[in-house]
Amino acid sequence: MIPSPRHSLLGLLCLLPALACAQEPVRVKFTLDWVIDGQQAPFFLAQAKGYFAQQGLAVTLDAGAGSAAAVQRVAQGTYDMGYGDTSALIEHLSKTADPSARVQAVYLTQDATPAGFTTLKKLNISKPADLAGRSIGGPVFDSARKLFPIFARAQSIDPASVKWQNLQPGLNLTQLARGQLDAASGFPSLQVGQIEAMGVKAEELVLFNYKDYGVHIYGNAILANPKFMQEKPAAVAAFLRAYNHGLKDTLADPQAAIEFVHQREPTINVATELVRLRALVDFIATPNARTKGLSEPDKARLQRQSEDVARAFGLGKVPEADEIFTPRFLPPRAERML
């Protein structure tokens, strides 16, 4: 039977997914953990290259105001999904009984936290014990500051021997560069380019990354609202497939990836943000991740993190590992291998 012109036209249209036969894309409102910088490259790459669209999603990416705020935004349903620190998630779960607000991590990006502190060689702080009587500056909500008791315990130093100064993000680095502070909390390896822009050379810095001093905890993860997971599980899985693709592209070529951040936020210093992104690779593509695949956390290690965070933060309840992270939406492991 020879098809009619009308049938032939419909058949042609159905070959074009963007036209009449395509389903309406699922809208996903996503909050980042912080301002738009090099760390956010996988998201903007995935969006610009059409990976989200190819999965049938229309994703909105908004700047964040810290991991705790990201968790709250997702918990309240203001955002469907988000990106934030697993320790902030543990704190939230410990304090939240409402099932509708019990956010879960669905993709654990950072196999090691980039938290720690930075100091200057001329200040003669070369080991943890040298911190006694010194001052560290950082925001009260800073993850490196909140995790400091875990670092102190691992290194057998008295956390009370350190004096903390409450300083806004960035201002602590400025004061360190000016010699007005002994150390600055934050993400040391990721802040080298930022400090260099203040006139301090990289070789003048001493970086204390907690992961190198007995603090074996995970960093940032993609988070999902429980109602969104229940009502639109296919959308969560689709988001992770697109993100996983974008993350692998970013790890393979950070220099190309940073351009997608620049497209979204033209005011960034591309050179500084490229330094930040390249440093971040070491906390994602760890030897463990290269062997087992991206987002393949160890349940026992995650449980120990929950216990350590509960002790450090003074939490009343220790969330179970299965409450913190679920692997059910992940792409196949073969797709997550580097």
N, C-alpha and C positions, 0 to 999 in steps of 0.2 A: 504494500500500500504506500502510495506516495504521500508524504506529509503535506498538509496544507501550509500556505505561507504563514498563517497564524501560529501553527504548532512549531514551525521552524524558528520563528522569532522567539517564542518562549524558550525553546531549547537553547538558543544562543544566549539569551539573558541568563539562564541558569548556570551557564559556564562562567559568568562574571559575578563573583561573590559580593561585590560592592553594590550590585544593582538589586532588582526587584526580588530575586529569590533568596537573598541573604537575610538571615535573622537579624533582628535589632541587637546591637552589641550590648553586653551587660556592663553597666556602669559600676566602676570601682573607685571609691574615694579613698585615697592613700595619703597618710601623713609621714613625712620623713622625721628623723630624730633631731635634725638641727638645720641650720641655714644651708643654703645650696652651696656646696663646695665639692672638692675632688672626691670625697668619700661617697658621694651620691651618684657617681658615674654610671654604675650598672643600670640604675633605674632610667636615667635619661637616655642612655644608649638604647635600651630595650624599647623605649617609647619612640625615639626618633627613627629607629630602624624598622618600626612597624611590628615588633614581636608581640606586643600586647594586642594590637589590632588583628594580627593573624590568628590569635587565639579567641577572637570574638569579644574582646574587651575594649571598653572606652575608659581609660585610666586617667584620673586627675591626681597629679603629684604636687603636694603642698609642702612648703618649708615647715620645719618643726621648731620646738622651743625646749629641747632636752628630752631624754628618754622617758623620764617620769611623766612628762606632759603627753608624749606619744602614747604611752600605755593608757593614760586616762582618756585621751581622745577616742581610742579604739574601744575601751571599756564602756564608755558612755554612748557608743554608737554614732558619735559625730563623724567618725571615719570607719569604713568597713575593715580596713587593714592598715598596718603601719610598720615602722622600723624602729627598733629600740633595743636597749641593753637588757640582757637576760636577768641581770641582778635587779634591775628596776622592776622587771616583771615578777620576780620572786617576791620582792617587797610588796607589790600590789596584791598578789595572790594570798600572801600571808594575812593581809588586812581586810580581804574582801570575802564575804560569805555569800553574797548575791550571785546565783548561778548565771544571771544575764550579764554580769560584768566580769566573768572569769575568762579573761583573754588567754589565748595559748600561742606559743611560738610554733610556726609551721615550717620554717626554713631557717636553720641556724647557720648564718653566714660566717661569722668570725669564730674560728676554731680556738682562738686565744684572745683574751681581752687586750686591747692596745693601751690600757690604762697604766699610769705610772707617774713619774715626775722628772723634771729636767733641772739640772744645775750647771754651774760653770766650773771648769777645771781649776781656775784660780781660787776657788773657795775651798778647795781641798776636801770635798765630799766624794770619796771614791768607793765607799762601801756603806751599807746601811747603818752600821754603828756610828758613823761620822755625823749622823743626823741629830744626835743628842745635843739639845740646847739650840738647835737651829730653827729657822722659821720657814714654813712652806705656805705659799699663797694659793688660794683657789676658792671658787664658789662653794657655798655650803651644799649645793645639789650635785656637785661634780662627782662623777663615778669614781675617779681616782682617789678623791678625798674620802669618800664613803667606804671604799675598799681598803683604805690604808691599814685598818686594824688586822686584816687578813695578811697583808704583807708584813706587818710588824710581828705578828705571831709566828709566821713562817721563818722570820729572820731572828727571832728571840730578842727583839728590842722592845723597850717600853714605849707604847704609843704616846703616853703622857709626856715623854721627854722631848717631844716635838711641839713647837708653837705654831698654831694655824692662824693665818690672817685671812679674813673674809674679803675676797677680791673678785670682781666681775671677770667673766671669761675674756681673755686677751690682755686685760690689765695686769694680771699676774705675770705674764710673759714680758710685758713692757717693763715692769719694775725689776724683774730678774735681769733683763738686758741692761738696765741702768745701774745695776749694782745695789738696788734697794731691797733685795730679797735674796734669801739663800737658795730657794728652790721654788719651782712652780708646778702644781699638779696639772694633770691633763693626759694627753696622748703623746708622749715624748717623741717617738719616731715620726709621728704625723705632723709635728709642729716645727720641725727643723727649718723648713722653708720659710715659715712665718717668722721665726726668730732671726734667720739670716737677713730677712727684709728689714730688720731693725738694726742691722750693722754688726751682728755677732756672727762670726764664722763657725761653720759646723764643727771644725776641729777644736773649738774652744768649749764645746758642750760635753756634758756627761749625762747620758740617758739611762734612767732606771726604769726599764719595762718590767712590770710586775711578773710577767710570764717567765722571766729569767731568774726570778728570786722566789720560786716555790709557790706562786699563786697560779694554780692550774684551773682557771675558770674560763667559761665561754664569754664571748662579747655579744655583739648585736645579732638580732634575729628578726625575721619578718613575723609580725604578729597579726592575729585575726580575731575579730569579734565573734563570740559564740553563736549569736543569732545568724550572722552572715554565713558562718561555716555550716550551720544546720540547714538554712534555706537555700544557699547557693554553693554547695560543695564543688560543683563542676567549675564555677568561677574561681574559687580558691586554687584548685589544681591548675587551671589554665594560667592564672597569674604566676604561679611558681614555675611553670614550664617556660613562660616568656622570660621571667626574671633569671632563671638558671641559664638560659641562653645568653642573656645580656651580661651576666656575671662572668661566664666563661670567656666571652669576647673581650671583656674588660681586663681580665687577668692575662690574656694572651697579648694584648696590645694597649697598655695604659695610655700611651701618648695619643693614639687615635681616639680612645674613649673620652679623654678629657675635653675634646672638642665639642662633644655633645653637651657637656656641662656648660661650656662657654656659650653655646647657642642659646641655652635656657637662661643663663645669667651672664650677660656680656661684661659685667663689672669685675668679674673675678680676675685675679692675677694668674694667668695660665701656667707660668713657670712654677710658682709657689704651689699651686694646686696639683700639678703633676708630681712634684716631690711628695706631697701628701698621699696621693693615690698610689704611687709606687711603693711607699713605705707600708701602706695598708695591705698590700699583696702578701707580705710576710705573715700577717695575722689571719689570713684567709686560706691561702695555699700552703699550709703547714705540711711538714712531712706526714703527719697523720691524715690530713685531707687528701694528699696525693696518693696515699696508700689505700684509704678506705672510701674516698669520694667526698664531695662537698656535702655539707649538712648530714653528716653521719655521726651524731654525738654518741658518746659512751654513757649509758644510763647511770652507771655507778658514779662516774665522774660528775654528772649533772646533779645527782643526789648529794654528793659531797659539797658541791658548790652551794646548793640550797641550804645545807647545814651551816657552812661557813658564813654565808651572807646573813642568815638568821642570827648567828652569834654576833657578827660585826655590827649589824643594824639594830640589834636589840629587839628582834621580832618574837612574837609570842608563839607563832605556828610555823612549822617547817613544811613547805609544800612538797609533795611527792614529785619525782621526776616526770611521771606520766601526766601530771597536772600542768607542768611547765611546757612540755614539748610533745607534739604529736607528729608522727611521720606519715600519717595516712594520706596526705595530699601531695607528697613529694613525687617528682618525676622518677622514673626507674633509675636505679643506682648506676646503670651503665651510662646514662645521660649525665650523671653528676661526677663522673670520673674525669680527672684532669689529664 
